[in-house]
Amino acid sequence: MQINQQFEFVKGPFDTETGELVCVQNSTHTRVDLCFKANMNIPFAQIKLFDDGLYVSAKATINDAYALGQEICKRWNSFKK
């Protein structure tokens, strides 16, 4: 299936049957992003496992968020048509 993305600097289709999903962890900004891998990592979703907005909570949950992202990517990439 083709997904057409139109982000600020990225436009064009992403083929879900041949494309790969990757998880990118940024510990400095306590972010875990799910990205389409197509010549560069195009982020489309962020995983956040806390709700109080505190840095200490973000730091405490970033490893679990990354593990969840890795599992999502593994299942996405192993799915065959």
C-alpha positions as CSV (number, residue, x, y, z in Angstrom):
1,M,0.0,0.0,0.0
2,Q,1.2,3.5,-0.8
3,I,1.2,6.1,2.0
4,N,1.6,9.7,0.8
5,Q,3.3,11.9,3.4
6,Q,3.6,15.6,3.3
7,F,5.8,16.8,6.0
8,E,7.5,20.2,6.1
9,F,10.5,19.2,4.0
10,V,9.5,15.8,2.8
11,K,6.8,14.9,0.2
12,G,6.1,11.7,-1.7
13,P,4.9,8.1,-1.3
14,F,6.1,5.4,1.0
15,D,5.5,1.8,0.0
16,T,4.4,-0.2,3.1
17,E,5.1,-3.5,1.4
18,T,8.8,-2.8,0.7
19,G,9.6,0.0,3.1
20,E,11.2,-0.5,6.5
21,L,10.2,1.0,9.8
22,V,12.9,2.0,12.3
23,C,12.9,3.2,15.9
24,V,15.2,6.2,16.8
25,Q,16.0,7.0,20.4
26,N,17.3,10.5,21.3
27,S,18.3,10.4,24.9
28,T,19.3,14.1,25.0
29,H,15.7,15.2,24.2
30,T,14.1,12.1,25.8
31,R,12.4,11.2,22.5
32,V,11.6,7.9,20.8
33,D,10.4,8.3,17.3
34,L,9.0,5.7,14.8
35,C,10.4,6.5,11.4
36,F,10.0,5.5,7.8
37,K,13.4,4.5,6.4
38,A,13.6,5.9,2.9
39,N,17.0,7.5,2.1
40,M,16.7,9.1,5.5
41,N,14.6,8.6,8.6
42,I,11.2,10.3,8.3
43,P,9.6,10.5,11.7
44,F,5.8,10.0,11.8
45,A,5.1,9.0,15.4
46,Q,6.5,9.6,18.9
47,I,6.3,7.1,21.8
48,K,5.8,8.7,25.2
49,L,5.2,6.6,28.3
50,F,4.6,9.4,30.8
51,D,2.1,12.2,31.2
52,D,3.3,14.6,33.9
53,G,5.6,16.5,31.5
54,L,8.6,16.2,33.9
55,Y,12.1,15.5,32.6
56,V,12.8,13.0,35.3
57,S,9.7,11.0,34.2
58,A,10.8,11.1,30.6
59,K,14.3,10.0,31.6
60,A,12.9,7.1,33.7
61,T,10.7,5.8,30.8
62,I,12.9,6.3,27.7
63,N,14.4,2.8,27.8
64,D,10.9,1.2,28.0
65,A,9.6,3.5,25.2
66,Y,12.6,2.4,23.1
67,A,11.9,-1.3,23.8
68,L,8.3,-0.8,22.8
69,G,9.4,1.0,19.6
70,Q,11.7,-1.9,18.7
71,E,8.9,-4.4,19.2
72,I,6.6,-2.3,16.9
73,C,9.3,-2.1,14.2
74,K,10.1,-5.8,14.5
75,R,6.4,-6.8,14.0
76,W,5.9,-4.2,11.2
77,N,9.0,-5.3,9.3
78,S,8.3,-9.1,9.7
79,F,4.8,-8.8,8.3
80,K,4.6,-10.2,4.8
81,K,1.8,-9.7,2.2
